[in-house]
């Protein structure tokens, strides 16, 4: 599978909000996730290593959300072994805070798996 094919499949599943399928099909066991420094203020680690840790971080984030009002993702842009998407959500957290997040995600691909993800927001 080419990086373009993986990116296109990622996009299709993300549009259907099938994030669990993305993790299962495309994430490497050794995935490394990098978040910006200011994520620490929100309780999000800047570096997460391994699929189990990434899944745990995702679950913890999802548990803070009461309602997602809307979400978006741009079509992927591919360069070599990387692809990027712009994505965002408008949501209300369980504490009542309404939050809009827009970010750029860059994914590294090797052997048909996503081996790295870096978020800019």
C-alpha positions in Angstrom: 0.0 0.0 0.0 1.3 3.4 -0.9 1.3 6.3 1.5 -1.3 8.0 -0.6 -3.5 4.9 -0.4 -3.1 4.7 3.4 -3.8 8.4 3.7 -7.0 8.1 1.6 -8.2 5.2 3.6 -7.5 7.1 6.8 -9.5 10.1 5.5 -12.4 7.8 4.6 -12.6 6.2 8.0 -12.1 9.5 9.8 -15.0 11.0 7.9 -17.2 8.1 9.1 -15.8 8.7 12.7 -14.3 5.2 12.7 -11.3 6.1 14.7 -11.0 2.7 16.4 -10.7 1.2 12.9 -7.9 3.6 12.1 -6.0 2.6 15.2 -6.6 -1.1 14.6 -5.7 -1.1 10.9 -3.0 1.4 10.5 -1.1 2.2 13.7 2.2 0.5 14.4 2.7 -1.1 17.7 5.6 1.2 18.2 3.8 4.5 17.3 5.2 7.7 18.7 2.8 10.6 19.2 4.1 14.1 19.8 1.9 16.9 21.1 2.9 20.6 21.5 4.4 21.8 24.7 1.3 23.7 25.7 -0.7 20.5 25.8 0.8 19.8 29.2 -1.4 22.5 30.6 -4.4 20.5 29.5 -3.0 17.3 31.1 -1.9 15.8 27.8 1.7 14.4 27.6 3.9 15.8 24.9 5.3 12.4 24.0 3.4 9.1 24.0 5.0 5.9 22.9 3.4 2.6 21.9 -0.1 1.8 20.7 -1.4 0.9 24.2 -0.4 4.3 25.6 -1.9 6.1 22.5 -5.1 4.2 22.9 -5.2 5.0 26.6 -4.6 8.7 25.9 -7.4 8.8 23.3 -9.8 7.1 25.7 -9.0 9.5 28.5 -9.6 12.4 26.1 -12.9 11.0 24.9 -14.1 10.6 28.4 -13.9 14.3 29.0 -16.2 15.1 26.1 -20.0 15.5 26.7 -20.9 16.3 23.1 -19.3 16.9 19.7 -21.2 19.5 17.8 -19.1 19.3 14.6 -15.8 18.0 13.3 -13.8 18.4 10.1 -10.9 16.9 8.3 -9.2 18.1 5.2 -8.2 15.7 2.5 -4.7 14.4 3.1 -1.6 15.9 1.5 1.1 13.4 0.9 4.8 14.0 0.7 7.1 11.0 0.5 6.5 8.8 3.6 4.3 11.4 5.3 0.8 12.8 5.0 -0.9 15.6 6.8 -4.5 16.7 7.4 -6.1 19.7 9.0 -8.7 18.7 11.5 -10.8 20.1 14.2 -13.8 19.8 16.5 -16.4 22.0 18.2 -17.3 20.2 21.4 -18.7 20.7 24.9 -16.7 19.1 27.7 -18.3 17.3 30.6 -17.3 20.3 32.8 -19.6 22.5 30.6 -16.8 24.3 28.7 -17.4 24.7 25.0 -14.1 24.2 23.1 -13.2 24.6 19.4 -9.9 23.0 18.4 -8.2 23.3 15.0 -5.0 21.4 14.3 -2.6 20.1 11.7 -1.6 16.4 12.1 1.4 15.0 10.4 1.7 11.2 10.1 4.8 9.2 9.3 4.3 5.9 7.4 6.5 2.8 7.1 5.6 -0.7 6.0 1.9 0.2 5.6 1.7 1.4 9.2 1.6 4.9 10.8 4.7 5.0 12.9 4.5 8.6 14.1 1.9 11.3 14.5 2.7 14.9 15.4 0.0 17.5 16.2 0.2 21.3 15.9 -2.5 23.3 17.6 
